[in-house]
């Protein structure tokens, strides 16, 4: 059985590779879900975001990094430290680089 960390890292890679703009709420298109499923090699969990169902980006980032990561207003916080100020041009690639994913 695959771990949530493996799935989270795959989601981060897929989103970072396609230069998606980072948002606190994560929606995944059907195309992205198919791409993730191919790499994950098994059924995706029902709780994973879809085109009409969102999830918090922090859920994916925390699982991928192994630490608590969340969005506080315009700040990306890891543990208890602000590590990045987010804006409307911040991409998933920027966030993943900052978290060393």
ROZAVEX-955241 format. One record per atom (N, C-alpha, C, O): residue in one letter; x, y, z. Coordinates in steps of 0.001 Angstrom, whole numbers, padded with zeros to 6 digits, always signed. Example, Ala and Ser with C-alpha at 12.3 -4.5 7.8 and 13.67 -1.06 7.14 Angstrom:
REM residues 2
A+013190-005690+007800
A+012300-004500+007800
A+013200-003300+007800
A+014236-003319+008465
S+012850-002250+007080
S+013670-001060+007140
S+012900+000030+007870
S+013409+001138+008039
END
This chain:
REM residues 101
X+000845-001197+000000
X+000000+000000+000000
X+000883+001250+000000
X+001869+001332+000731
X+000513+002196-000816
X+001268+003440-000912
X+000909+004359+000251
X-000201+004306+000780
X+001859+005197+000637
X+001640+006114+001752
X+001110+007454+001245
X+001266+007784+000069
X+000486+008222+002134
X+000031+009568+001754
X+001195+010461+001319
X+001012+011358+000496
X+002390+010221+001867
X+003554+011023+001490
X+003889+010826+000017
X+004199+011791-000682
X+003829+009582-000459
X+004114+009296-001859
X+003117+010027-002757
X+003510+010665-003734
X+001838+009936-002431
X+000806+010612-003219
X+001011+012126-003185
X+000900+012786-004218
X+001305+012676-002022
X+001507+014123-001887
X+002689+014587-002734
X+002619+015638-003371
X+003760+013823-002747
X+004922+014185-003562
X+004597+014128-005059
X+005062+014964-005834
X+003805+013148-005452
X+003385+013053-006856
X+002525+014251-007233
X+002721+014845-008294
X+001572+014612-006372
X+000709+015773-006639
X+001562+017027-006767
X+001361+017818-007688
X+002506+017218-005859
X+003380+018395-005918
X+004177+018418-007216
X+004304+019468-007845
X+004711+017281-007619
X+005500+017203-008850
X+004645+017550-010067
X+005068+018326-010924
X+003460+016983-010144
X+002579+017243-011284
X+002202+018724-011343
X+002212+019322-012419
X+001876+019310-010208
X+001486+020719-010188
X+002677+021634-010455
X+002534+022653-011131
X+003844+021283-009932
X+005039+022109-010141
X+005509+022041-011585
X+005958+023045-012138
X+005413+020875-012198
X+005865+020707-013577
X+005026+021491-014580
X+005511+021846-015654
X+003792+021756-014240
X+002924+022445-015197
X+002715+023920-014848
X+001807+024555-015385
X+003531+024464-013970
X+003521+025892-013624
X+002160+026414-013178
X+001768+027519-013553
X+001446+025641-012394
X+000162+026087-011873
X+000360+027174-010822
X+001301+027125-010030
X-000528+028142-010828
X-000501+029187-009811
X-000940+028579-008483
X-001928+027847-008424
X-000199+028885-007417
X-000502+028351-006093
X-001724+029052-005511
X-001885+030264-005649
X-002573+028276-004866
X-003758+028799-004189
X-003982+027987-002924
X-003621+026812-002857
X-004577+028616-001929
X-004842+027911-000667
X-005801+026737-000883
X-005656+025692-000249
X-006773+026910-001773
X-007699+025838-002125
X-007188+025147-003383
X-006872+025806-004374
X-007107+023841-003343
X-006588+023074-004462
X-007723+022352-005177
X-008484+021602-004564
X-007824+022585-006461
X-008740+021847-007338
X-007869+021144-008372
X-006923+021743-008883
X-008163+019899-008689
X-007416+019161-009696
X-008323+018841-010879
X-009403+018275-010708
X-007885+019200-012060
X-008657+018871-013260
X-008637+017359-013455
X-007802+016658-012884
X-009558+016871-014261
X-009579+015433-014552
X-008275+015004-015221
X-007786+013904-014962
X-007710+015846-016071
X-006435+015526-016723
X-005318+015361-015694
X-004512+014435-015786
X-005277+016257-014721
X-004253+016170-013669
X-004460+014912-012833
X-003498+014237-012467
X-005722+014600-012533
X-006010+013387-011745
X-005566+012130-012498
X-005040+011197-011891
X-005776+012103-013813
X-005340+010958-014620
X-003814+010847-014582
X-003269+009755-014424
X-003138+011971-014725
X-001673+011982-014683
X-001154+011506-013324
X-000197+010735-013254
X-001789+011970-012253
X-001399+011559-010900
X-001657+010066-010705
X-000827+009354-010139
X-002801+009604-011171
X-003150+008185-011021
X-002152+007289-011756
X-001788+006226-011252
X-001708+007710-012944
X-000713+006932-013697
X+000577+006788-012896
X+001168+005709-012853
X+001006+007866-012267
X+002251+007831-011496
X+002072+007101-010164
X+003004+006464-009674
X+000886+007194-009584
X+000601+006578-008282
X+000361+005070-008426
X+000544+004317-007469
X-000042+004640-009606
X-000254+003221-009935
X-001306+002513-009095
X-001234+001297-008917
X-002253+003228-008592
X-003369+002620-007873
X-004504+003635-007801
X-004365+004775-008245
X-005593+003215-007253
X-006785+004075-007136
X-006483+005284-006256
X-005815+005164-005228
X-006980+006445-006667
X-006801+007653-005863
X-007813+007681-004721
X-008936+007205-004894
X-007451+008219-003574
X-008402+008312-002469
X-009564+009250-002801
X-009394+010222-003537
X-010729+008956-002260
X-011915+009786-002500
X-011718+011220-002021
X-012320+012142-002572
X-010895+011419-001014
X-010714+012750-000440
X-009836+013664-001291
X-009770+014867-001039
X-009159+013101-002299
X-008290+013924-003140
X-009132+014886-003971
X-010192+014529-004483
X-008641+016096-004091
X-009362+017145-004820
X-009681+016724-006245
X-009004+015882-006836
X-010718+017327-006771
X-011130+017097-008151
X-011517+018418-008774
X-011237+019470-008200
X-012158+018397-009945
X-012536+019646-010601
X-013653+020400-009871
X-013774+021618-010006
X-014460+019680-009105
X-015569+020329-008394
X-015460+020179-006885
X-016328+020651-006151
X-014408+019529-006420
X-014216+019306-004983
X-012802+019751-004623
X-011824+019268-005194
X-012707+020671-003674
X-011388+021191-003324
X-010859+020544-002046
X-011572+019840-001331
X-009613+020805-001797
X-008993+020463-000524
X-007966+021547-000247
X-007576+022282-001155
X-007529+021651+000986
X-006526+022649+001321
X-005165+022221+000785
X-004756+021072+000952
X-004485+023132+000154
X-003138+022863-000348
X-002215+022455+000789
X-001288+021668+000595
X-002470+022991+001971
X-001623+022672+003125
X-001665+021183+003470
X-000700+020659+004025
X-002752+020500+003156
X-002841+019065+003403
X-001794+018330+002577
X-001105+017446+003087
X-001674+018692+001308
X-000688+018079+000418
X+000726+018475+000831
X+001615+017626+000901
X+000937+019767+001106
X+002278+020244+001453
X+002772+019657+002768
X+003951+019325+002890
X+001894+019527+003744
X+002293+018940+005030
X+002673+017470+004870
X+003669+017017+005434
X+001882+016732+004104
X+002182+015312+003887
X+003480+015146+003103
X+004264+014241+003388
X+003710+016003+002126
X+004916+015893+001298
X+006182+016270+002060
X+007233+015655+001877
X+006078+017278+002909
X+007271+017769+003615
X+007519+017064+004941
X+008632+017089+005466
X+006474+016434+005482
X+006621+015778+006776
X+006559+016747+007941
X+006809+016362+009083
X+006232+017993+007666
X+006107+019017+008699
X+004801+019775+008498
X+004183+019691+007438
X+004391+020508+009514
X+003181+021303+009410
X+003443+022500+008501
X+004321+023319+008771
X+002676+022589+007430
X+002774+023695+006485
X+001362+024208+006251
X+000440+023427+006013
X+001196+025535+006320
X-000127+026103+006087
X-000018+027523+005563
X+001039+028151+005627
X-001129+028011+005046
X-001213+029374+004537
X-001896+030229+005591
X-002970+029893+006088
X-001241+031356+005925
X-001790+032309+006889
X-001857+033662+006204
X-000880+034411+006179
X-003021+033964+005650
X-003157+035207+004882
X-002323+035125+003622
X-002606+034313+002740
X-001289+035964+003526
X-000395+035950+002364
X+000910+035211+002665
X+001823+035214+001840
X+001006+034586+003824
X+002246+033924+004226
X+002131+032412+004136
X+001094+031831+004456
X+003214+031786+003693
X+003336+030338+003761
X+004163+030058+005006
X+005285+030547+005144
X+003599+029269+005908
X+004213+029020+007209
X+004590+027549+007313
X+003793+026665+007000
X+005819+027302+007760
X+006299+025942+008010
X+006652+025878+009485
X+007522+026605+009964
X+005958+024991+010200
X+006133+024952+011655
X+005576+026232+012241
X+004371+026477+012170
X+006442+027054+012820
X+005991+028342+013354
X+006715+029512+012694
X+006702+030627+013215
X+007353+029256+011532
X+008095+030299+010828
X+007492+030588+009462
X+007161+029672+008708
X+007354+031870+009154
X+006954+032273+007810
X+008146+032047+006894
X+009228+032581+007136
X+007952+031263+005852
X+009071+030960+004957
X+008930+031642+003596
X+009873+031674+002805
X+007747+032183+003335
X+007521+032772+002016
X+006282+033653+002051
X+005289+033320+002697
X+006348+034782+001348
X+005172+035615+001159
X+004589+035269-000207
X+005284+035312-001222
X+003314+034928-000216
X+002630+034513-001442
X+002017+035714-002144
X+001594+036674-001500
X+001974+035653-003457
X+001264+036671-004230
X+000528+035976-005363
X+000551+034749-005460
X-000121+036748-006215
X-000937+036152-007275
X-000117+035545-008415
X-000689+034985-009350
X+001208+035647-008353
X+002078+035044-009361
X+002891+033877-008814
X+003680+033280-009546
X+002711+033545-007542
X+003442+032437-006930
X+002934+031129-007528
X+001729+030882-007563
X+003859+030294-007999
X+003483+029020-008607
X+003738+027873-007630
X+004406+028033-006608
X+003186+026721-007978
X+003456+025515-007189
X+004941+025202-007225
X+005501+024714-006243
X+005578+025481-008346
X+007006+025239-008469
X+007770+026090-007443
X+008689+025588-006795
X+007404+027371-007287
X+008044+028239-006303
X+007918+027677-004893
X+008885+027632-004133
X+006702+027251-004565
X+006426+026726-003224
X+007190+025425-002995
X+007779+025232-001931
X+007184+024542-003972
X+007896+023254-003827
X+009396+023463-003674
X+010043+022772-002887
X+009949+024406-004417
X+011377+024722-004280
X+011681+025233-002880
X+012678+024843-002271
X+010826+026099-002378
X+011042+026672-001042
X+010988+025590+000031
X+011693+025677+001036
X+010154+024569-000178
X+010023+023484+000797
X+010975+022327+000498
X+010939+021304+001182
X+011824+022479-000514
X+012777+021434-000913
X+012083+020117-001270
X+012523+019042-000861
X+011012+020215-002024
X+010280+019006-002447
X+010676+018609-003851
X+010169+017620-004380
END
